[in-house]
Amino acid sequence: MKKRIAEHSPEEQERIRKYNREQKLKSREAQKAARYVPTADEVSDAFAIKFPEQVKALNAYVKEFSNKVVTELGRDLGSPQKDLLGNVVGYDHDEQFTVDRVARCLLSLKQGWGQKVQEGELVAGRYFPDSSGTMVESANRHNLKNSPTFNTAYFELLKMLDKRYGREQTNDAAVVRAELAGTYVLPPLPELPKPEPNKIQEAPSVPSDAEILEQGRIKLSNQFQPQFHIQDPNLSLDARRYLDGTV
């Protein structure tokens, strides 16, 4: 029969109480950890370490999927970015991003690999599947649906997204519903600012002879003022007239 704590020696009673306190603390910490919902950044940073098999499967699927899309489109994904003068200043990776997103989101949702985070739901350690409005725009703007492989996976994903998030009153959910209904309208691209014409700097005006003489008179007058009064009898009549500006 198990002895009651009061039947133990004082030393044994303290040891038992300490053990019970430690066990209760561990239990509370475990409950707290179980209730904690990580941030998207925390999940993304730890995804490759915690889920190496998922990463391996996703990377292989994306590679195969992307290669098929490129073959069917007959061109590489992406395009050079140019400035207003037509100079190449970078590269637009929007197509690669969209193809990658469709592949990873589709496989993750089919396998049940979504993770709850403080911001919502995250798949593949990088994408919020309920925020797919830009994916729809990109697929239409770049004509990615011309690839049968992309088109099949894309609409399969949209149906899954509509089933999971279709009741949400968000712009993304509305865009997905419109695409499935065939009523989606591609928004126009924002207009680029027109380059301002080069302004020709005007040459500084050249003062006339009269202006040069007047400037010299004022400068000379300012130099003499501290030393001589205009009516100083020692100044000649012509000098006084010149300084007075009456010449």
KAFEN-V327037 format. One record per residue. OMEGA is omega in whole degrees, 0 to 359 (999 if undefined). NEAR is the number of other C-alpha atoms within 10 Angstrom. Layout:
BEGIN
OMEGA,NEAR ; OMEGA,NEAR
END
This chain:
BEGIN
183,3 ; 181,4 ; 175,7 ; 184,8 ; 181,13 ; 181,9 ; 178,9 ; 176,12 ; 179,10 ; 179,11 ; 179,8 ; 178,13 ; 180,15 ; 179,13 ; 180,12 ; 180,14 ; 179,12 ; 179,12 ; 180,12 ; 178,12 ; 180,12 ; 179,12 ; 179,12 ; 179,12 ; 178,12 ; 180,12 ; 179,12 ; 179,12 ; 178,12 ; 178,12 ; 179,11 ; 179,11 ; 180,11 ; 181,9 ; 185,9 ; 177,11 ; 183,15 ; 175,15 ; 178,14 ; 179,21 ; 180,14 ; 179,12 ; 181,20 ; 181,17 ; 185,12 ; 189,11 ; 183,17 ; 181,15 ; 184,10 ; 185,11 ; 182,13 ; 181,11 ; 177,11 ; 179,18 ; 180,17 ; 181,11 ; 180,13 ; 180,18 ; 179,15 ; 180,11 ; 180,15 ; 181,18 ; 180,12 ; 181,11 ; 182,19 ; 179,19 ; 178,13 ; 180,16 ; 180,22 ; 180,16 ; 182,11 ; 178,15 ; 180,18 ; 180,10 ; 175,9 ; 177,13 ; 179,19 ; 181,14 ; 179,12 ; 176,11 ; 182,13 ; 176,13 ; 185,10 ; 180,10 ; 178,7 ; 179,8 ; 178,10 ; 183,11 ; 181,10 ; 181,11 ; 181,11 ; 182,14 ; 184,13 ; 180,17 ; 178,20 ; 180,13 ; 183,14 ; 178,21 ; 178,22 ; 183,18 ; 180,21 ; 182,25 ; 184,23 ; 180,25 ; 181,24 ; 182,22 ; 182,20 ; 180,20 ; 178,16 ; 181,12 ; 182,10 ; 183,10 ; 178,15 ; 180,18 ; 178,17 ; 177,14 ; 182,17 ; 182,12 ; 181,12 ; 179,12 ; 182,15 ; 176,23 ; 179,24 ; 179,26 ; 185,24 ; 187,16 ; 170,18 ; 186,19 ; 181,28 ; 179,19 ; 189,16 ; 180,21 ; 180,17 ; 177,13 ; 179,22 ; 179,20 ; 181,18 ; 180,18 ; 180,21 ; 183,16 ; 183,15 ; 178,14 ; 180,13 ; 180,22 ; 174,18 ; 175,14 ; 179,16 ; 180,14 ; 178,17 ; 184,23 ; 180,16 ; 181,11 ; 182,17 ; 181,23 ; 173,17 ; 178,13 ; 181,21 ; 178,22 ; 177,15 ; 180,15 ; 180,22 ; 179,19 ; 183,10 ; 189,13 ; 186,18 ; 181,19 ; 180,10 ; 180,12 ; 180,9 ; 178,13 ; 180,12 ; 179,22 ; 179,21 ; 179,18 ; 179,23 ; 179,26 ; 180,18 ; 179,14 ; 179,17 ; 180,14 ; 181,9 ; 182,9 ; 182,10 ; 178,16 ; 181,11 ; 180,12 ; 179,8 ; 176,7 ; 177,7 ; 180,6 ; 177,6 ; 178,8 ; 180,7 ; 180,7 ; 178,8 ; 178,6 ; 180,6 ; 180,6 ; 179,6 ; 180,6 ; 180,6 ; 178,6 ; 180,6 ; 181,6 ; 179,6 ; 181,8 ; 178,10 ; 179,9 ; 180,9 ; 180,9 ; 178,11 ; 179,11 ; 180,12 ; 178,15 ; 178,13 ; 179,13 ; 181,16 ; 180,15 ; 180,12 ; 179,13 ; 180,19 ; 180,12 ; 183,11 ; 187,13 ; 181,11 ; 186,8 ; 185,9 ; 171,13 ; 183,13 ; 182,16 ; 179,11 ; 182,11 ; 180,10 ; 178,10 ; 178,13 ; 181,11 ; 180,11 ; 180,11 ; 180,12 ; 179,19 ; 181,13 ; 181,16 ; 176,20 ; 183,14 ; 181,12 ; 180,8 ; 999,9
END
